[in-house]
């Protein structure tokens, strides 16, 4: 079972990866420094440090599916 408090939704638009809001500062529609090709590597087991450009909050992405990034950090209360 995927721990929901460690998952964050994302969208791919025009070969860019966005999150609807930053889990740290709350900024809307944040463009991530991540490419869709890197998501394929993450899905096969490669970890990736992700730094949010809006506030420089950091998480390590350990897995991904079609809708959510799974991190090593608790991003939600619960």
C-alpha positions in Angstrom: 0.0 0.0 0.0 1.4 3.4 -1.0 1.6 5.8 2.0 -0.6 8.7 0.8 1.0 11.2 3.1 4.3 10.7 1.2 2.8 11.0 -2.3 2.2 14.2 -4.3 0.2 14.6 -7.5 1.8 15.7 -10.8 0.8 16.4 -14.4 2.7 16.3 -17.6 2.0 19.2 -20.1 3.9 19.8 -23.3 6.9 17.7 -22.1 7.1 19.6 -18.7 6.3 18.2 -15.3 4.1 20.3 -13.0 2.6 19.9 -9.6 -0.7 21.7 -8.8 0.8 23.2 -5.6 4.1 23.1 -3.7 3.9 21.0 -0.5 6.2 23.4 1.3 5.2 27.0 0.4 1.8 26.4 -1.3 2.8 28.1 -4.6 0.4 27.2 -7.5 1.4 25.4 -10.7 5.0 24.7 -10.0 7.2 23.7 -12.9 9.5 20.9 -11.7 13.1 20.5 -12.8 12.2 17.0 -14.0 11.6 15.5 -17.4 9.1 12.8 -18.4 12.1 10.6 -19.5 13.4 10.8 -15.9 10.1 9.5 -14.6 10.7 6.3 -16.5 14.0 5.9 -14.7 12.3 6.6 -11.3 9.6 4.0 -12.0 12.4 1.3 -12.6 13.9 2.0 -9.2 16.3 5.0 -9.6 16.0 7.6 -6.8 16.0 11.3 -7.7 16.6 14.4 -5.6 13.9 17.0 -6.4 14.3 20.6 -5.4 11.2 22.8 -5.8 12.2 26.0 -7.6 9.7 28.2 -5.7 11.1 27.7 -2.1 14.0 25.3 -2.5 12.2 22.6 -0.5 13.9 19.2 -1.1 12.5 15.7 -1.3 13.9 12.4 -2.7 11.5 10.8 -5.2 11.7 7.0 -4.8 8.9 5.9 -7.1 6.2 7.3 -9.5 3.1 6.1 -11.1 0.9 7.8 -13.7 -0.5 10.4 -11.2 1.7 10.6 -8.1 5.3 11.0 -7.1 6.3 8.9 -4.0 8.8 10.6 -1.8 10.8 9.7 1.3 9.4 12.7 3.1 6.0 13.1 4.8 4.3 15.9 2.7 0.8 15.8 4.2 -0.6 15.8 7.7 -2.3 12.6 8.5 
